Amino acid sequence: MPWTDGFIPQSILSSLTTFAVKRMLITEGGIPGESGLEDRQISLREVVIDMTYDDFASWSIFMGRYGIFLTSVHLTYCDNRYLVMIKQSCPNVRRLTLSVINFSYLTHDMLSLPPIEYLGLNTLGVYPTWMESESLFSALATLRDTLPTLRVVQLTNPVDVARLSTTHYYEMAVRTLEKDLARCAFRIEDHDGNLLLGVCCKVFFFLFDCS
């Protein structure tokens, strides 16, 4: 369904809470009789931005229309241009979920995030090396120091959680948590919402609560 200028038709706008499409293509021109959003009932709170296609220009227009209403955004592939767009267009966003090729993509620029309370992270299937896992812990330490509003970091991919439960990664996790993540203000959870800084590894169980 083509929606000119990024306006969602009023017929569905009042009941739509989550918006997810495969492609976002916004055409030029206007819809006859359409006006601004001031007199509309807006229920939209969450957007899933599918990065299969790079529709940045159209998403920018869409976010210019609806970003102010959003409290949750999910990027299916992490791109710094979209993060900047979210920071500029979504002043009320509190939940952000990012998918990355691997954790080494979590650069300092990528971690310059809006004042969110929840961050979901997952990799797209590339098996992590020792350095990749170190990249995850380094990113968490950066978030500890730069994002005081953050309350929860959740690893949403069960495979990522399982990899951290191997003996090799368990031992590294313990050392890193003790060294770099002491006194952090946020929880780190697994895909089911369980405290991940209690990583199971054979008969070992390490409980490290950041709160």
N, C-alpha and C positions, 0 to 999 in steps of 0.2 A: 504494500500500500504506500504510494508516494505521499509524503507530507511536506508540502512546500514550505520553505523558510524555517523548517525545524519545529513548526507548531504541531503538537499532537492534537487530533480532532477533539473537540469538546465532548463528543459523545462517549469517549472512553477515558478522558482525562481525570474525571472525578473518582474513578474506581481503580486506576492503574497505580500500583505501588512500586513494582519492580519492572524495569525496562531492559530487555536483552534482545539484540538483533544481530544477525550475522554480518550485515553490512549497513552502513549509514551513508545514504546518498541524499543530500539536500539540494534541491534545485533553486535557481534564481527566481525572483518574482514573488508575488504574494497570493494568498488565498482570498478570493473575493469575500468580503464580509468578516474576515478574521481581524481581530484587534489584538492588543497586548494581553498580558496575563493578569492584569490587576483585578479584573472582575471574575476570574475563574476560580473554581474550587480545585486545588491542586493536591493530590494524594501521593504523587510520585516522591519516593524517598531513596530508592536504590537503582543504580545503573550498572550493568555488566558491559564493559567495552571489549568486544571481541576483536582481537588484533590479527585475525586471519588475513584481513585486508587492511591496508593503511588508509583509513578514511579520516585523516586528521582534520582536514579543513571542514568537513561536515560535522564531525564531533565538536569542533570548536564552536560552530554556530549553535548546535544543540545545547552545549553546556552554557553558552551565553543566555539561552532561553530558560533552562531548567536547573542549572547548577546550584542556584541559591536554595532550592528546595531539598537537595540531596543530603542525606546523612551517611550514605554508604556507597562506595565505588569499588568495583572489581575490575582490574586490568588483567586480561588473559595472557598478556606478554608485557613485560615492564619496558617502557620507553620514556626517556626523560622528558620529551616534549609533552607527553600526556600528563606526567606528574606536575609539570609547570602549569599546564592548563587547569588541572584540578585545583591547585593552590590558588590560582587567580579567579576561578569561576565558582568554587564550591566552599564558601566561607563557613558552612555549617556541617561539613563532612566530619564524622567522628570514627568511621570504620573504613579501612582501606585494605584490600587484598591484592597482592602482587604475585604474578608468576614470572619466574626467571629461568634462563637456561640452566644456570647453576649459581651457587651462592657467591661466586667471585664477581658476578654482575652487580652485586650490591655495593656499588661505589659510593664515595662520599656524596656525589651529586644526586645519586638515586635515593640516598637516605635523607636528603633535605626535604622533609615531609611537612604537610600541614599539621596543625595541632590535633592529631587524632588520638583516640583512646585505645583503639584496637587495630593491630596490624596482623594480617594473615600472610604467610609466606609459603610458597611451594616451588620446587624445581620441576622442570619439564622432562625429567627422566634420565638426565645424564648422570652416570654414577660418580659420586664425589670422591676425589682423592683426599689425602690428608690435608693438603692446602685448601681444598674446597671447604672442608669442615672448619678449618681455622678461619676462613672467610666469613662463615656464618657467625662464629663467636665474636669476631672482630666487628661485624655489623651490629651485633647486639650491644657490644660495649659502646659503639658510637651512638646508638639510640639512647642508651642509658645517660650519656653526657649531653645530648642535644635535643631530646624530646621529652620534656618533663611531664607532658600531659598523658603519655603512654601508660596504659595499665595492663594490657595483655598483648603478648606476641604469640601467635598460634601457628605451628607448622601443620598446614592443612593436608599435606600429602602423607599418607601412612607409610609410603616407601622411605621418605626422608627420616621419619621417626624410627623405622626399623633399622636403618643404617647406623643411626646414632647408638643403637643398642648392642652393637657388636663389641667384643672385648677391646679391640683397638681404639674405636671411637669413644667407648665408655671411659677408658683411662685418660684420653686426651680431654674429654668433656669435664671430668673431675678437676684436672689441673687448671683448665681455662676458667671454669666457674669460680674456683677458689681465688684465682689471680685477678681476673678481669671483671667479673660480674658481681662481686660482693656489693652489698648495699644498694642494688638497683631497685627501682620503685615498681617494676612491672613483673607480672607472672609470665613464664614461658610454658605454653601448653601444647599438648599433642592434638591430633585431629579430632579426638573425642572430648576435648576440654579438660583432660587430666593434666596435673602438674608435670611438665616434662623435665623440669629440673629435679625429678626423681626418676632417673633413667634406669630401667631394668637391664641387667646384664648377667645372664646365667644366675648364680646364686647371690649376686651383688645387688644392692639397692642403695642408691645415693639420693638423699632428699635434701634439696637446697631451695628453700623458700625465699624469694626475693622481697616479699612484703615486709 
